[in-house]
Amino acid sequence: MVRRASARPTLEEVAARAGVGRGTVSRVINGSPRVSEEAREAVLAAIDELGYVPNRAARTLVTRRTDTVALVVAESEQRVFDEPFFAGIIRGISRELNDTGLQLLLALARSPEEYARLGNYLTGQHVDGVLLTSLHGDDPLPAKLEAGGVPTVLGGRPLGLSPVSYVDVDNRHGAREAVEHLLRGGRRRIATIAGPQDMGVGVDRLAGYRDALAGAGLPELVVYGDFSEASGVAAAAELLERDPELDALFAADDPMALGAMRVLKKHGRRIPEDVAVIGFEDSASAPIADPPLTTVHQSVEEMGRRMARLLISRIQGVALADPVVILQPHLVVRESA
């Protein structure tokens, strides 16, 4: 068989080189077990010799698989690329997908218009499944995806939704453990910088703070941030105005805790002698803070891995023994508390 040097090798040429039928080549490419080992080796050798690359679009039409999953993050580009939480999630997902042949597509959307376009794209057979994280309020996208037959797994307990599957940390327990540690240290004027209350993580960490203070019969002092360091700076300044004598602070994530520490030191407060500080996440910045930050450890990378694992099972049609995974956090004590 003579072929122009510039022409792309075809399925028929592979079949002819291997001495098998076109259908056998197709089954080998698609990983079908209904092929003898001898035929499989012949086809793979022919593919290697000819430099054949399967037509992905044609394969998608036949198998209805794209070998692509999307990670949708409902945050701005700056938040996603600035905050270590998202890097950990992406790293965990990528590592779990490494040996599956699935590619990861990152999609960011905030406005209703962006969400509508993204929803139409994701339900248009462009991806095999979707991972969503950092959802706010009663986000309509998960329900739209499930209604469109797209396997979906959420990162974090959503508010007002009943998802098929999600992965989260026991945020309420972790926050309660942090505040109880402050109480055992003799702290009695304990404030918190809570996360957004349109997110399950924000609600649950505030509930844990309140559980601990209610058990000790102490009053609350609550201000709110958006999980960014800048919001921690603003919140700490507000707290010092409202109660200059506060002696402890629990922040709902590490960036807000680190921002608050800057403000406390600027106002002459010694950490932890005057004000003890605890964060939540155990980010890479926590142990190198000044002083090193006591924080609640959550395995963000493991969270990403478990999300991907659940999604792979759903794509493959495997029945999930437990579609909801709750990871246990633990307190890491350092010099700040």
C-alpha positions as CSV (number, residue, x, y, z in Angstrom):
1,M,0.0,0.0,0.0
2,V,1.4,3.4,-1.1
3,R,0.6,6.4,1.1
4,R,1.6,10.0,0.6
5,A,4.2,11.1,3.2
6,S,2.1,14.1,4.2
7,A,-1.2,12.1,4.6
8,R,-2.4,11.2,8.1
9,P,-2.5,7.3,8.6
10,T,-6.0,5.9,8.6
11,L,-7.7,3.1,10.5
12,E,-7.8,1.1,7.3
13,E,-4.0,1.4,6.9
14,V,-3.5,0.2,10.4
15,A,-5.8,-2.8,9.8
16,A,-3.9,-3.7,6.6
17,R,-0.5,-3.4,8.2
18,A,-1.7,-5.6,11.2
19,G,-3.4,-8.1,9.0
20,V,-6.8,-7.7,10.8
21,G,-10.1,-6.2,10.1
22,R,-11.1,-2.6,10.7
23,G,-13.4,-3.6,13.6
24,T,-10.5,-5.3,15.4
25,V,-8.4,-2.2,15.3
26,S,-11.3,-0.2,16.6
27,R,-11.8,-2.6,19.5
28,V,-8.1,-2.4,20.4
29,I,-8.2,1.4,20.4
30,N,-11.3,1.5,22.6
31,G,-9.8,-1.0,25.1
32,S,-12.3,-3.8,24.4
33,P,-11.4,-7.1,26.0
34,R,-12.9,-9.0,23.0
35,V,-9.6,-9.1,21.1
36,S,-6.9,-11.9,21.2
37,E,-3.6,-11.0,22.6
38,E,-1.9,-11.8,19.3
39,A,-4.2,-9.4,17.4
40,R,-3.8,-6.7,20.0
41,E,0.0,-6.8,19.7
42,A,-0.2,-6.7,15.9
43,V,-2.5,-3.7,16.0
44,L,-0.3,-1.9,18.6
45,A,2.8,-2.6,16.5
46,A,1.1,-1.2,13.4
47,I,-0.1,1.9,15.2
48,D,3.5,2.5,16.4
49,E,5.0,1.9,12.9
50,L,2.6,4.1,11.1
51,G,2.4,6.9,13.8
52,Y,-1.4,6.5,13.8
53,V,-3.3,8.9,16.1
54,P,-7.0,8.0,16.8
55,N,-9.6,10.5,15.6
56,R,-10.9,11.7,18.9
57,A,-14.0,13.3,17.5
58,A,-15.0,10.2,15.7
59,R,-14.3,8.1,18.8
60,T,-16.5,10.4,20.9
61,L,-19.4,9.9,18.5
62,V,-19.2,6.1,18.8
63,T,-18.5,5.8,22.5
64,R,-20.3,8.9,23.7
65,R,-17.2,9.5,25.9
66,T,-14.9,12.6,25.8
67,D,-12.3,11.4,28.3
68,T,-12.6,14.9,29.9
69,V,-13.9,16.0,33.2
70,A,-14.5,19.6,34.3
71,L,-13.6,21.2,37.6
72,V,-15.9,24.2,38.1
73,V,-14.9,26.8,40.7
74,A,-17.4,29.5,41.6
75,E,-14.8,32.1,42.3
76,S,-12.9,34.8,40.6
77,E,-9.6,34.1,38.8
78,Q,-7.7,36.0,41.4
79,R,-9.1,34.0,44.3
80,V,-8.4,30.7,42.5
81,F,-4.8,31.4,41.7
82,D,-3.9,33.3,44.9
83,E,-5.3,31.0,47.6
84,P,-3.5,27.7,48.4
85,F,-6.8,25.8,49.0
86,F,-7.6,25.7,45.3
87,A,-4.1,24.6,44.4
88,G,-4.4,21.7,46.8
89,I,-7.8,20.7,45.4
90,I,-6.5,20.8,41.8
91,R,-3.3,18.9,42.7
92,G,-5.3,16.1,44.4
93,I,-7.8,15.8,41.5
94,S,-5.0,15.7,38.9
95,R,-3.0,13.0,40.7
96,E,-6.1,10.8,41.0
97,L,-6.8,11.2,37.3
98,N,-3.2,10.5,36.2
99,D,-3.6,6.9,35.5
100,T,-7.2,7.0,34.1
101,G,-6.7,8.6,30.7
102,L,-9.1,11.4,31.8
103,Q,-8.1,15.0,31.1
104,L,-9.0,17.9,33.5
105,L,-10.7,21.0,32.3
106,L,-10.7,24.0,34.7
107,A,-13.8,26.3,34.3
108,L,-14.4,29.5,36.3
109,A,-17.7,31.3,36.4
110,R,-19.2,34.0,38.7
111,S,-22.0,35.9,36.9
112,P,-25.4,34.4,36.0
113,E,-24.6,34.8,32.3
114,E,-21.3,32.9,32.7
115,Y,-23.1,30.2,34.6
116,A,-25.8,29.8,32.0
117,R,-23.3,29.5,29.2
118,L,-21.2,27.1,31.2
119,G,-24.2,25.0,32.1
120,N,-25.2,24.7,28.5
121,Y,-21.6,23.7,27.6
122,L,-21.3,21.1,30.3
123,T,-24.6,19.4,29.5
124,G,-23.8,19.4,25.7
125,Q,-21.8,16.1,25.8
126,H,-18.5,18.0,26.0
127,V,-17.4,16.3,29.3
128,D,-17.9,12.9,31.0
129,G,-18.4,14.4,34.4
130,V,-18.2,17.5,36.5
131,L,-16.5,18.4,39.9
132,L,-17.8,21.6,41.5
133,T,-16.3,23.4,44.5
134,S,-16.8,26.7,46.4
135,L,-20.5,26.8,45.7
136,H,-22.5,29.8,47.1
137,G,-26.1,29.7,48.1
138,D,-28.7,27.6,46.2
139,D,-26.5,27.4,43.1
140,P,-28.6,26.0,40.2
141,L,-25.7,24.3,38.3
142,P,-25.6,21.0,40.2
143,A,-29.3,20.3,39.7
144,K,-29.0,21.3,36.0
145,L,-26.1,18.9,35.5
146,E,-27.8,16.0,37.2
147,A,-31.0,16.6,35.3
148,G,-28.9,16.6,32.1
149,G,-27.4,13.2,33.0
150,V,-23.9,14.5,33.8
151,P,-22.3,12.7,36.7
152,T,-21.5,15.4,39.3
153,V,-19.5,15.5,42.6
154,L,-19.3,18.5,44.9
155,G,-16.5,19.7,47.0
156,G,-18.0,20.9,50.3
157,R,-21.5,20.5,51.8
158,P,-23.8,22.7,49.8
159,L,-26.6,24.8,51.3
160,G,-30.2,24.1,50.2
161,L,-29.2,21.3,47.8
162,S,-29.5,17.5,47.9
163,P,-26.6,16.4,45.8
164,V,-26.0,12.8,44.8
165,S,-22.4,13.0,46.0
166,Y,-20.0,15.3,47.8
167,V,-16.8,15.4,49.8
168,D,-16.2,17.6,52.8
169,V,-14.4,18.1,56.1
170,D,-16.1,17.9,59.5
171,N,-15.8,21.7,59.7
172,R,-18.1,22.1,62.7
173,H,-16.0,19.6,64.8
174,G,-12.7,21.2,63.7
175,A,-13.9,24.7,64.7
176,R,-15.2,23.5,68.0
177,E,-11.9,21.8,68.7
178,A,-10.0,25.0,68.0
179,V,-12.1,27.2,70.3
180,E,-12.0,24.5,73.1
181,H,-8.2,24.7,72.8
182,L,-8.4,28.4,73.4
183,L,-10.7,27.9,76.4
184,R,-8.3,25.4,77.9
185,G,-5.6,28.0,77.6
186,G,-7.7,30.4,79.8
187,R,-8.9,32.6,77.1
188,R,-12.4,34.2,77.8
189,R,-12.9,37.0,75.2
190,I,-12.8,34.9,72.1
191,A,-13.7,36.4,68.8
192,T,-14.1,34.8,65.4
193,I,-13.8,35.9,61.8
194,A,-16.4,33.7,60.1
195,G,-16.6,32.8,56.5
196,P,-19.4,33.6,54.0
197,Q,-22.8,32.4,55.3
198,D,-24.0,31.4,51.8
199,M,-21.5,28.6,51.9
200,G,-21.7,25.4,54.0
201,V,-18.2,25.7,55.2
202,G,-18.8,29.2,56.5
203,V,-22.0,28.1,58.3
204,D,-20.5,25.0,59.8
205,R,-17.3,26.7,61.1
206,L,-19.3,29.4,62.8
207,A,-21.6,26.8,64.3
208,G,-18.5,25.0,65.8
209,Y,-17.3,28.3,67.3
210,R,-20.8,28.9,68.8
211,D,-21.0,25.3,70.2
212,A,-17.8,25.8,72.2
213,L,-18.7,29.2,73.6
214,A,-22.2,28.1,74.5
215,G,-20.8,25.2,76.4
216,A,-18.5,27.6,78.4
217,G,-21.3,30.1,78.9
218,L,-19.3,32.9,77.2
219,P,-20.6,35.6,74.8
220,E,-19.9,35.6,71.1
221,L,-18.0,38.2,69.1
222,V,-18.5,37.6,65.4
223,V,-17.3,39.5,62.3
224,Y,-17.4,38.2,58.7
225,G,-14.9,37.8,55.9
226,D,-14.7,36.1,52.5
227,F,-11.8,33.7,53.2
228,S,-9.2,36.2,51.8
229,E,-6.3,37.7,53.6
230,A,-7.6,41.2,52.9
231,S,-10.9,40.4,54.5
232,G,-9.0,39.2,57.6
233,V,-7.2,42.5,57.8
234,A,-10.5,44.5,57.7
235,A,-12.2,42.1,60.1
236,A,-9.4,42.3,62.7
237,A,-9.5,46.1,62.6
238,E,-13.3,46.0,63.3
239,L,-12.8,43.5,66.1
240,L,-10.3,45.7,67.9
241,E,-12.7,48.6,67.7
242,R,-15.5,46.6,69.1
243,D,-13.5,44.9,71.9
244,P,-10.0,46.2,72.5
245,E,-9.6,43.6,75.3
246,L,-10.2,40.5,73.2
247,D,-7.7,37.8,74.1
248,A,-8.2,35.2,71.4
249,L,-9.3,34.9,67.8
250,F,-10.4,32.0,65.7
251,A,-10.4,32.7,62.0
252,A,-12.3,30.4,59.6
253,D,-9.3,29.9,57.4
254,D,-5.6,30.6,57.4
255,P,-5.5,33.6,55.0
256,M,-7.9,35.5,57.3
257,A,-5.9,34.5,60.3
258,L,-2.7,35.7,58.8
259,G,-4.3,39.0,57.8
260,A,-5.6,39.4,61.3
261,M,-2.1,38.7,62.8
262,R,-0.7,41.6,60.8
263,V,-3.3,44.0,62.2
264,L,-2.9,42.7,65.8
265,K,0.9,43.3,65.7
266,K,0.4,46.7,64.1
267,H,-1.8,47.7,67.1
268,G,0.9,46.5,69.5
269,R,-0.8,43.2,70.5
270,R,1.7,40.4,71.2
271,I,0.8,36.9,69.8
272,P,0.0,34.8,71.8
273,E,0.7,36.7,75.0
274,D,-2.0,39.3,74.4
275,V,-4.1,37.6,71.7
276,A,-4.0,33.9,70.8
277,V,-4.8,33.2,67.1
278,I,-6.0,30.0,65.4
279,G,-6.7,29.4,61.7
280,F,-8.2,26.6,59.7
281,E,-6.6,24.7,56.8
282,D,-2.9,24.2,57.8
283,S,-1.7,25.9,54.6
284,A,1.9,26.1,53.6
285,S,2.1,29.6,55.1
286,A,1.0,28.5,58.6
287,P,4.3,27.0,59.9
288,I,6.4,29.9,58.5
289,A,4.2,32.7,59.9
290,D,5.6,35.0,62.6
291,P,4.8,33.4,65.1
292,P,3.9,30.0,63.4
293,L,0.2,29.7,63.2
294,T,-1.8,27.2,65.2
295,T,-4.5,25.9,62.8
296,V,-6.9,23.1,62.1
297,H,-5.4,20.7,59.6
298,Q,-7.6,19.6,56.7
299,S,-6.1,17.5,53.9
300,V,-7.1,19.6,50.9
301,E,-5.3,17.3,48.5
302,E,-7.0,14.3,49.9
303,M,-10.3,16.1,49.4
304,G,-9.5,16.5,45.7
305,R,-8.5,12.9,45.4
306,R,-11.7,11.6,47.0
307,M,-13.8,13.9,44.8
308,A,-12.1,12.5,41.7
309,R,-12.4,9.0,42.9
310,L,-16.2,9.3,43.4
311,L,-16.6,10.9,40.0
312,I,-14.7,8.2,38.2
313,S,-17.0,5.6,39.9
314,R,-20.1,7.5,38.8
315,I,-18.8,7.9,35.2
316,Q,-18.2,4.1,35.1
317,G,-21.6,3.4,36.5
318,V,-20.3,1.8,39.7
319,A,-22.8,1.9,42.6
320,L,-21.4,4.0,45.4
321,A,-21.5,2.4,48.8
322,D,-21.1,5.8,50.4
323,P,-21.7,8.8,48.0
324,V,-20.8,11.3,50.8
325,V,-17.3,11.4,52.2
326,I,-16.5,13.4,55.4
327,L,-12.8,13.8,56.2
328,Q,-11.7,14.3,59.8
329,P,-9.6,17.4,60.7
330,H,-7.3,17.8,63.6
331,L,-5.6,20.7,65.4
332,V,-2.0,21.5,64.8
333,V,-0.6,23.4,67.8
334,R,2.1,26.0,67.1
335,E,3.3,29.2,68.8
336,S,0.4,31.5,67.9
337,A,-1.9,29.7,70.4
